[in-house]
Amino acid sequence: MDSRTPGKEDQSDIDYSQQHENITSPARISSLLRPLMAQHAIISATIAESTQFFNTALLAVDPERDVLIIDELNPKTGHSLFINTRRITLHTLLEGVDVSFTVDLIKEDSENGIAFYEVQFPETIRYLQRRCSFRVPVSAADTIPVEIHTKEKSVHAGEISDISTEGMCIRLPKKQNIGLENNTEESQCIIQLSDKRNIQCTFRICHSSQHEPSNNIHIGGHFERLDKIQKRAIERFVIELQRKNRQKMNR
């Protein structure tokens, strides 16, 4: 266990090196996009004439016809914007790695009253790989409660300070006298989302520090042995936090 004094946190927890790769091979692009389609992954979309973020999903990957098909934009205000501008940028997480690309609209259609769009197969995908997963900060105004359940059956309540697809930092009040600072055993954590859903998974504490002047204890650690459902839920949560942070920056 590495117990640190305030201001001496390991930079590896908060810094990361970026490696950009522009992928142009249609075969490699297809191999990246097909898992997103199979997982029905949420994809964020931006349109040049709007500061709003929209959601969509990948419905078909067809390099032979040089097209992709994406789902109706949500909120629906994005539909008319996309039809007018005819260009859209899509970005999402694939196993913790940022993937983004810009495509042009070929045509729009609908089925059972739900729109979908045929767009050009991307010439290039921007693949941003980081040395470690980027930690998304959670502001105090957007409280995300989390509970730590130890093997000794004790329960400790705190709030998420930042989170990535691989781990998180939890802020706990000093008055709890929690005794987690030197505990490296696996515990169970329950993240309480704003829509009343929970993410429950195994969490291993890696470091702790006490922050002044609040005297809050910050516990950092990694998620362990995530199954596909847990991993997807955490990825979606991280994407949503990133979207909210971008919206705040654009105001």
N, C-alpha and C positions, 0 to 999 in steps of 0.2 A: 504493500500500500504506500502510496506517495502522498503524504499529507503536506500541504504547502501553506505558506504564509500569504497574506493578501498581496496581490500584485505580482506574485511569482508563479502564476499558472504556466504550465508547459505550453509553449507557443504552438506545438503540434496539435493542440486541441482547437486552436482558433485560426491558425494560418493554413494555407494550402497552396500548392503549386499547381498551375493550370497547364494543361497540354491540349492545344487545339489541333484537331485533325479535320480537314475538309475531305470528305469521302465522295468520290465521283463514280466509282464502279457501280453500275446498276445491280450487279449481283450482291455486293456488300450492302448497298442501300436496302435492297429487298430483305436481306437477312436481318437487318436492324428493325425494319418496319413491321415485318410479319408478327413478331411477338407482341407488339403493341396492338395489332389487330386482334390476335388470338385472346389477349387478356382484356379486351374492351377497355384499354387504358384511357383515362381522361387526358385529353390534349388541350393545352391552352392555346388560344388563337388571338392574334392582334391584327388590326387593320389600320393602315396608314392614317386615315382621316379620323381616327377615334383613339382616345386614351383608355377606353374600356377594354377589359379582358373578357373573352368569350370561351366557352367550353365546346368541344366537339369530340368525335371519336373516329378512328380509322375503320372503314367498312370493307375496303378491298384494296389489294396491292397487285397491280397488273403491269409489270415491266414490259411484257410483250406488246401491249397496246399503248404503252407509255403514259399510263394514267393511274391515279389514285382516286378512290371515292371516300369522301368524308361525310359525317353525319351533320344534321341540322345544327346550326349555331344556337347556343343558349347563353344569355338571353336572346330572344328572337329579333331584337333590334339589330343584331349583327347581320341578319339576312340581307336586308336592303343595302346596308353598307358594303357588304361583300359583292353583291350584284353590281353595284355602281363602280367600285374600285377595281374589281376583278383580280385582286391580288391579296394573298393572306400569308402571314407567318405563323407557323405552328411550332410549339416547343413543349417538351415533356421530359420526364425522367425515365430512363431505361436502366434498371438495376443500379440506381444511384448516379447515373451519368446523364448530363444534360445533352439532349438532342434537339436541334432546331433546323428548320429549313423554310424557305419561301417558295410558294407555288402560285401559278396563275389559274384562274377559273376557265374551264372549257365550256361547261354548261351546267345548269341547275335543273333538277327534276324533283318529283315528289312521289310518295307512295303512301296511301292511307292518310293523306293530309300532312305527312311529315317530309320536310325537304331533305334533300341530300345533294351533294355537289361532286361533279367529276372535275378533277384538277389534273394539271400536268404532272407527270412523274418527275420528282425533283432531280435536277442536274447535279446538285451538291447538297450534302447534309453536313452541317457543322456539328462535330462531335467533341464535346468538352469534357475531358477526363481530368479528374482532380486526384492529387495524392491521397487525400482523404475526403470523405463526404463533407460538403459545405454545411455548416451549422446555420440554420435559419433562426434569427432571434425572435423571441416572443415578447412583445411589449407588455408592460404592467397593466395597460388598459385592456388587453385581450387575454385575460387570465385563463390558463389551461390547467385545471387541477390534475394532479397525479398522486397516486397512492403507491407506496412501497410496502409489500407484504413479505416479511422475512420468514425464514424457516422456523424461527422461534415463535411464530404466530403473532408477532407485533405488527402494527400497522402505522405507517408514518405518512402524513399528508403534506404535500407541498405544491409548488407550481413549476411549470416548465420555463426555464430561462432561455434555452435554445435547443433545437432538435435537428437531426439529420436522419437519413435513411438507415444509419448504422448505430446511432446512439443519441444521448441527450444529456443535458445538464439540468439538474433540479434545484430549485431554490427552496430551502427549508428554514423556518424560524428557529433561532438559537434556543428559545425557551423550551422547545420540545425535548432537549437533552437526549437526542435520539440514539446516540451510540453507533451510528452507521459509518462514522468517519474511518474506522479501521476494520470494516467488514468487507472482505473481498468475496464472500460466498454469493452464489446466485440467489436472487430474490425474484418475486413476481411483481410486476408493475401494472397498474391500471390507469390508462390515460382517458380522461373524461372529456369527450368532444362536445362542442357547443350544441350539436343537434341531438344530444342525449345518448349518442352511441359511445361505446367504450372500445378501446384497444387494449387487450390484455396479452402480455408476453413476458418472457424471462429477461431479466436485467442484471448485469454484473457491474458493480461499482469499481471504478478504476482509480479515481482520485477525489480528493475533497479539499476545500479551502474555506476560510472564514472571511467574509467581506465586511469591511468597515464603511460607514459608521453604523450600519444596520445590524451588524453581527449575525446576519443571515449565514447559514451554511450552504455552500454550493457543492452538490454531489454530481460528479460526472461519471458516465459509464457507457457500456455498449449493450445493445440488444443481442441476445443469444438464441441460436437455433430457431429463427423465425420460419414458420411455414409460409406457403405461398399466399394464403389469405391474409396473415398478419403483415407480411412484407408489402403486399399491395395496399393494405389499409394505411400503413405508415407512409408509403410513397405518396398516396393521394393527399394525406394530411399535410405533408411537407410542401407539395405543389400548391395547395390552397393557401398555406401561410406565405409562400413566396409571392403568390398573386396579390394577396392583401398588402404585403409590404411594397410591391411595385405600385399599386394603386395609391398608397399614401404618398409615395415619392412624387407621383405625377400630379398631385393636387396643388 
